[in-house]
Amino acid sequence: MSLQVEKLEHNMAKLTIEVPAEDVEKALQAAYLKERSKISLPGFRKGKVPRQMIEKMFGPEVFYDEAANHMISEAYGNAYDECELEIVSQPKVEVIQLEKGKPFIFTAEVAVKPEVELGEYKGLKVDKTSTRVTQKEIDEEIDKERERNARTIDVTDRAVQDKDQIKLDFEGFVDGEAFEGGKGEDFPLTIGSGAFIPGFEDQLIGAKIGEEMEVNVTFPEDYQAEDLAGKAAVFKCKVNEIKAKELPELDDEFVSDVSEESETVDEYKAEIKAKIKERKEREGKQKREDQSVKQAVENAKIDIPEPMLDLQTKQMADDFARRVMQQGLTLEQYFQLTGLSEEKMMEEFRPQAEERIRTRLVLEAVAAAENIEVSDERLEEELQKMADSYQMEVEKFKEFMGDNEKKQMKEDIAVQDAVTLIADAAVEE
């Protein structure tokens, strides 16, 4: 095999690959052996027709496609290893010459990893974040925990209040006529949930069990049922049941039920304060990283080849499709439910794909510029952490990882170190 590499504009390259005539003959013979069982001619048993007879009847081109596919797969793989280019797309193949007794020549147009011209990535301005915890935040967090531990009680001695859970009979009328889908019996509704038309739930506050009442509303202009959009409606309603949440008292007994660290209310408040502070520190660190890295990416210059962007977009779409199917839907069903199409989905993913490529390339360039290298000892530490997370022995965990996976892990660690470097060098304002 011989290889010629031609650099093109916009980080593209063309590989011209030539396969010797003797290898073409081997590929044609292999194609014949694979395809002969599908060919029958009068006077011959199926699968026993000589190759020369088949080529005489159908022309020598009869095995060209199969032979070409085989040669392209093998020769391109060899060229990929030989050319020393960092190829970042699938090849666009064009056959130049395929003829019995002559070399097979084809070209493969590919995208190559673009160079990055870094701009400023140190001393970038980021928003100042505070980790101060207020008493209001502590109280709100405790109230959420009380809500999670609330019990539901039947209410019979008062009218409906906000946040009550009720069961409701209703029937809706427009211009005095009942409309389809406007009737329900013992419908479960939480007041204030916004499950019904704006204004509907508010008018139920004050209603008593068994009391019949009317609720007057107007359907929104953009309501899904066009025949009701913008129209005034009257709902005849009756509340059949009221339930309310009863929150536990904030005392030492409650604390012992919900916390493994605290025994008293004061200790619990201190625990909650520490957790909120830790969360704010974590969120602040993430915000600092996001803002500084985004600026570093914006300051860099990169000419991303279109096929590289196409491939990243497709990979993101494929990942999304797998997540949809894990939820029990086919992609076609998802499109029907959302009104999207494959083309629209790809269009929406494209800006995200470009941002992902740019960010990764810039971080790799920063790691190279700062001579960030990941030692084998550091890799061992990360492997140990991963093994621990899967509750596996590290040596057993390593059996699932080849050299390529370990190389990728080192690159990922270096990229994360680049993120830390950019964020640590940023200045709050």
N, C-alpha and C positions, 0 to 999 in steps of 0.2 A: 504493500500500500504506500502511496505517496500523498503528501499533504502540502497544500499551499494556503497561506493565511493572508487575507487582504483586510486591512483595517478600513472601516467605513465611517461616515459621519454619525454623530449622535450615539457614540459608544456601541456601534454595531460592527460586526465582523462577518466576512464570508470565508468559509472553509471550502476549498476545492479538493475533493478526495478522489483518488484514482485507484481502482482495484485491478490487479493484473488479469490478463485474459485467462490464464490457467485457473485462477480463483473463480472467474465467471463461469467457466465450464463446470467446476465442482458445484457451484450454486445451482446451475441449471439441472445437473444430474440429481442433486438433492431435491429440487422442486419436482422433478419427474417421479422420483421414488415416493414422494409424499402425495402427489396428485393422481398417480396412475390408477388407484383403486376406484376413482370416480369416473374413469373413462372406459367406454366399451366400443368396440368396432366389430362388424360382422366377421366371423371366422376366428375370433380370439376370445378366450375367457376373460371376464371382467378382471381388470387388474394385471393382465398378462400381455397387454399390447406393448410392443417394443417402442422405445422413445422415438426412433427414427421414423416409424410409421405414423406416430401421433403428430410429429412435427411436419411430416409431409402432408398429412390431411388438414391440419389446422394452422400450419405455419410455425416457424421457430419462436414466434412471439407468445405462444400458448403458455410457456412457463416463465415468461419475463417478470410478471408482477410478483410471483412468489419468490423467485430468485432475487429480485431487486430488494424486496422487503428484508430478506435474510441478510444480504450484503450490506444494506444501509445500516441495519441494527448493529452488526458487528464492526463495520468499518468506522461508523460514526463514534462508537464507543472507544475504539482505539485512537481516533483523531482527537477526541475529547481529552484523553490522558496525555497525548503527545503535544498538543498545541500550546500548553502552559497559559491559556487564557482562563480567566475566572468567568465561566459562562453562567448567565443568570436567566435563561429562557429556554423554552423548547425550540429545537431547530426548525426552520422553515426550509424544507428540502425540495430541490429541483433536479430532476434527472437530466443530465446533459448528453450522455451517450450510453446506450445499452444495446449491444449487438453481439451476436454469437461470433466468437473468434477474436473479439476486440476488448480492450480494457473497458471496465465500467467506470464512468465518470459522473459524479453528482456534486452538487454544492449544498451547503448547509449554512443558511444565514442565521446568526445568533446575536443575542445581546450580551455584552460583557459588562462586568461590574464597573460602574462609573467612578472616576476619580472625584474626590471631594476637596473643594477649596474652602478651608475653614475660615470663618470670620471670628469675631470676638466670642469667646466662650468662658472667660473668667471675668469676675467683677460685674456681672450682670445684675440689674436692679430687679428686686422682687418685693412683693407686698410684705409688710411686717405682720406677723401673726402673734396672737396673745394666747397664753395657756392659763390665764386667770380664770378661776372657777367661781361663779356667783352662787349665792344662796338659792336664788330662783332656779338655777340649773339643777342644783342638788334636789330641791323639792320636786321639780318636774320629773326627775329620774326616779325618785322614790314613788311618786304617784303612778308612774307607768308600771312599776313592780306591783303596787297595790291593785291596779287594774287587772294585771295578769293573774292575780290571785283572788279576784273578786268572785263571789258566788251570786247566782241569779235567784231572785225571790219573786213570788207572785205578789202582785199589788191589787188590792180590792177596795182600798179606803181612800183613794184619791184619783184625780184625773191624770191624763197623759202629760208627761213632762219630756223635756229635751233628753235625748239619749235613751229613752225607754225602748224596750223591744215589745212590739205589739203584734197582734193578729187582727187583720182588717178585712171586712167585706166591703167591696166597692163596685160601682158601675158608673161608667162615664157616658155623658150625653153631649152632643154638639147640635145646636139648633133644635133641641128637644128630642133628637133621635139617638138611640144607643149606637155606638160604633164598635166595629170588630176589634177584639183584643183589649177592650176597655173594661172588662169585668173580671173580678177575682173574689174568691172566698177563702177566709182564714189565711190571707196572704201575710207572710212574715215580713215585718218592716221595722228597721231601727230608725227612730226619729233623729234627723240630723245627718243621716248617711248620704243624702243626695241621690238616692236610688230612684226617686220619682221626679216629676216635672218640678222646676223651681217654684217655690211657694206652696206646694201641696203639703209637705210634711209640717211646715210651720203652722198651718191652719188646723192641724189635728191636735196641737198642744191645747190642753184644757178640755178635751173630749172625755166623757166618762164611759165606762163599760156599758154596752147595750144601748147607748144613746145614738139616735140617727141624726146625721148632720150633713150639710152640703159644703163642698169645697169648690171654690171657683178659681180656675187657673186659665192661662193662655199658653197654648203650645208654642215652643220656640219656632222662629222662622225657618231654621235649618233642621227641623224635626225629621227623623228618618221616614216617617209615613207622610208622603207629600200631600195627601188629602186632608191631613190634620194640621199641617204646618201653619202657624200663625193664627189658628182659630181659637176662640174662647170655648171653654168646656166647663160643664158642671158635673162633679162626681158626688153621687149619693153614697155616703159612707156609714159604717157602723163598726166600732171597736169591740172585739170579742174578748180580748185578753191583754193584760198589761203585765210585763215583767221588767224588773229593774236590777241593776248590778248593786250589790252591797259590798263596799270596800272594807277590807279588814282594818282594824285599828292599828296605828303605828305604835307598837309597843315591843317590849323585849321578846314576847312570845312570837310575834310576827317575824322579828329579826332572826330568831333561831330557826324558823321554818325556811327562810329564803336565803340565808347566808351561811357559808361554811367558815367564814373568817371572823365574824362579829357575833357578840352575845347581847350587847345593849344597843339602844337607839343611837346614842352618841358615837359608839364605835362604828355602827352601820353608816352613819352620815359621813364619818371620816373615810370609810372604805369607798363609798360612792364618790366622794370628792376626789380621791386618788385615782379612781378609774376614769372619771371624766377628764382629769388632768392628763393622764396617760393617753387617752384617746385624742385629745387636742394636740398633744405633742406629735403623735403619729400623723394626724391629719395635716398639721403644720409642715411637717417634714415632707409629706407627699406633695403638698401645694408648692413648697419651695422647689422641689425637684421638677415638678411639672412646668412651672413658670420659667425656670432658668433653662431647662432643656429646650423648651419651645423657642426661646429667644436664640439659643445657640443654633438651632436648626434653621431658623429664619435668617440668621446672619451668614449661613454657609451657601455656597453655590454648587449645584449638582445638576447635571444633564442626564435625567433618567430616561433610558431607552424605552420606547413604547411596549415592546414585547415583555420587558421585565415588569412593567406596570400591569399588563394584561394577565401575566401569570400570577402575580400577587392578588389581583382582584378575583381571579377564578378560585384560588386557594381559600380566600376568605368566604366566597359564596359557597364553596363545597363544605367548609366547616359549619356554616350557618345551616345548610341543608341537613347535615348530620344531626345537628341539635334539634331541628324541627322534627325529624323522623324519630328521635329519641322520645319526643313528646306524643308519639302515636299518630302523627300526621304525615301524609305524603306532601311533597313540595307542591304538587298540583292542588291539593286541598288547601294548603296555606295560601296559595295565590288566589283561590276562589274566595276565601274568607277575608283577605286583606285588599283585594282588588289590584294587587301588584302583578307584574309579569317578570319573566326571567330577565328581559332586557332592562326593565326599570330597576330591578334589584341590583344588577351589575353596575348600572349607572350610579346608584346610591353608594355602592361599596367603593367605587373608584377613588374618590377623594380620601377616604380612610386608608386605602391601600397605598396611595402616594405618600401620605403622612407617615405611615408605618415604615415605608422604604427609606424616606429621607431621614427619619429619626435614627433608624438602625445604622445607616451609613455614616451619619455624623458622629454618633457615639463610637463606632469602630475607628473612625479617623482620629477622634480625640484620644482614644486608648493608644493608638499607634504614635501619635504626636507626643504623648506623655510617657511613652515606653512602659505602659502598663502590661505586665506579664503575670500570668497565674502559675504559680509553682505546683509541682505534683503534690506537695504537702497540703496546699490550699484546696486542691481538687479532692484530696482524701477527706478533708474536713467536711466539704460539701456533700460528698458521697455518704459520709457517716450520718449527716443530718437527714438526708433523703431516706436512707435505710431505716433510721429511727422512726421517721414519719410513717413508713409502711410497716413498722414493727418487724423488720427483717434483720438478719445478720448481714453486716456490710459485705462480707465476702460472697454471700449468696446473692445479694443485690447486684454486685459487680458482674455476675454471670449474665445478667440481662443487658449489659452494656458493652458494645464493641468499641474499637478505637475511634470510629467516627463520632459516636455519641459522646465519648469523653472529650474529644476535640471540640465538639459543639458546646459542651458544658463549660470548658475553659473560655471560649469566646463569649459566652453569655455572662460569665462572672466578670470578665474584663469590661464588658459593656456596662454592667451594673456599677463597677468601680468608676467608670467614666461619668456616670450619672452622679455619683457621690461627689466626685471631684468638682464637677460643674456647680452642683448645689452648694457645696461647702465654700466655694469661692464667690458665691453670689452675695450681694449687699442688700440688706433690708432698707426700705425707705417708707 
